[in-house]
Amino acid sequence: MGEAFMSYHSDPLIRDYEDRGMAKWMGFYLSEHTAEMALEKKERETLWLRKPQMSELDISDTLEKAYTTRCPIEIQLSELNPDGYAYEDIVGVIEGFKTTSIFVSHPETGVQVIPGDAINHISLLDPVKWSELQ
């Protein structure tokens, strides 16, 4: 409410109302929001250790097997963060290839394009059975 409206209002409760500023907005932090903030903090504090470097032949064999069987994979990139730790692994199913790029899809993250020469480590994951889905 504007100051002009409040100062001339006939109701003394409205006329004498003192705005608490930003304090009144704290009630809008819902439990879902605080849970999401806690999850983001946990992700920021997680340190991903670098896995052993695989040879190009091992990477190619694993990629071929994952593509032909549509088995989910976990890829760690060669790039390190500024602190010297690896980034979070990319998880998904290989959808295809284009020259030196690999297309990996996941229901939550969508399709990601990964340069083939940027892979440090790749491993096959256990496929999820349809009967285990919720």
PyMOL commands that set and color helices and strands:
alter all, ss='L'
color gray80, all
select helices_A, chain A and resi 3-7+12-15+21-28+31-45+56-69+116-118+130-132
alter helices_A, ss='H'
color red, helices_A
select strands_A, chain A and resi 73-77+90-98+101-106+110-115+119-124
alter strands_A, ss='S'
color yellow, strands_A
deselect
rebuild
show_as cartoon
